[in-house]
Every structure is written in structure tokens, then in C-alpha cells.
Amino acid sequence: MTVDLKLVGWIKSNKTKLNRDEIIKRLKEKGYKEQDILDSYEKVAQEAPITTGEIKNILVTVILNLIIPGLGNIYLGRVGAGIGLLLMYILGWIFTFTLVGAIIGLPLLFFAWIIALITGVVRCNKINRGEV
């Protein structure tokens, strides 16, 4: 059986608005048979999540976070987290210009950089798997 991804996408987008009977009724009006409707949707829903959004490039995410921590997270749509990491990174640089502040600033820089990389990669994988 071939799976009609357009049909599955339509069902997924209307699943929260309509109940099962209403979905079947509307699709029958469009010419689909009930068996096609149920088979297509249930087969794809069981096998793998459907990504309705854009696929994000993990390499771009890593490179952006390596250049300036937080940019990769902003690229992934996590603007608040990205700005927070970027501010932490900037604050770390500001602290490193004083001798006492360097004790706080260098670990803060390192922490912002590592957290940005880890959260960026994890979030990118979740987006590409359709979990987010």
C-alpha cells in the first residue's frame, strides 16, 4: 500500500480541530475511501513522526554556536534561550577584563559555549525527528 503523505499531513493538521468521524466524513467528500484514510494515517503515525516544519541543518547549528554561543539556538527558533546564552557569553567577556572578574568570566564563557553547543544539537535533532 502506498501512503499519501498529503492526506496524512491534512489529517494531522486537523486532528486537534475535528474528531475522527468528522475527518472521515470530510475526506470521503473529497473522494477518499475510508480504508485509504485509515490505512494511510495509521501506518505513517505508527512508523515515524511527520515533520511538518523545516528540517534544520545540524552543521549550521554547531558552526553558529561555535562562532558565538546562542546564535545556533536562535537559528533553531529558540530566540529566548539564544539571547540568554549570548548575554551570558558577553557578560563572561566583560568579567575577563578585570583580574578578579576573570575568575568568574572564564568559566562563564566556557559554560555558555558548552551549553549552547549541547542544547543546539539536542534541539536540532528533536526538530528533525518531528518531536518539537
N, C-alpha and C positions, 0 to 999 in steps of 0.2 A: 504494500500500500504506500502510495506517495503522500507526503504530508504537505498540505497547503499552508505555508508559513504566513501568508497574508491573512488567511482565515484565523489561524491561531493568534496572530497579533491583534486582530479585531476582537476576538473573544476575550483575550487578556485585558485589553483596554476597557472593555465593557463589563467585565466580571464583577466589579465592585458596584456598578450602577444598576445592573439588571440581574434578576435571578436566572437560574438555569433554564426554566421553561420559556421565559421571555427571550433569552438568547436563541434558543432553538427555533422559536416562532419567527423571529426576525430573519434568521438565516434561511429558514425554509422559504420565506417570502422572496429571498434573493436567489432561490433555485438550488440550494444545497439540500442533500438528503440527510436525514437525521443520523444515519450511520457514519457518513462522511464527517459531520460536525463532531460527533463524539470521538470517533477514532483519531482524527487529526489532533484535536486539542489534548486528549488524554495521553496519547503516545508521546507528544512533544513535552507535555508537562511532566511526565514521569522520567523521561530520559535526560533532559537538561533544561536549565533555566533559559528563558528567552531574553536576550538583551535588546531592549527597545532603544537604548541610548547609544551614544557614540562609543566606539572602542578607543580606549586611551593607550598610548604608547608608553610602556614601562621605561624604555631607554630615555625618552624625553623627560619623564618624571625624575629619574635618577640624575640626569645631567643638570636639570634646573635646580634640584636640591643640592647638588654638589657645588654649583656656582654660588647660589645664595639660598640658604635654608629657608624654606617656606614657599618659594616660587613653584616648586613641583606640586605642592598641596593646593595652591591657588589654581594651577593648571587643571587639577582634578576636580575643581569646583568647591573645594573646602576653603573658601576665602577667609573665614574667621580663624581657622586653625593656621592657615598660611601666614596671615598677618601677625598672629600671636608668635609664631616661630621666628618670623622676620624681626619683630620687635625685640625678642629675646636675643637674637643674634646681634642686632645693633647695640643693645644695652651691654652685651658682653664686650663688644669692641670699645665702647665708651669706658667701661671699667678698666680695660687693659692699659689705658694711657696713664694710669697712676700706679705706683708701686703696690700700695695696699689693695687697690681695686683689681690688680692683675690676679690676685689670689682668688677672687670671685669671678672675674671676667673670663679667664681662660677656660675654666671648667664650664661656664655658662655657654661659651662659644662652642665647645666640643659637644655639650649636651644638646644644644639646639640643632647642630648639624646632624648628629646621630638620630635624634628623634624625628627630624624631618625626613631623613632617608628611610627609616623603618616605616613610619606611618604612610609615607608616599607609596612605597612598594606594596604594602598590605592593602591600602585603599585602591590602588590601581588594579591589583589582582581581583579584588571584590567587584569592582566596576565591570571588568572584562568578563567575569563569570556571571554577571547579572544579579548579584546578591545585593547590590545597592541601587 
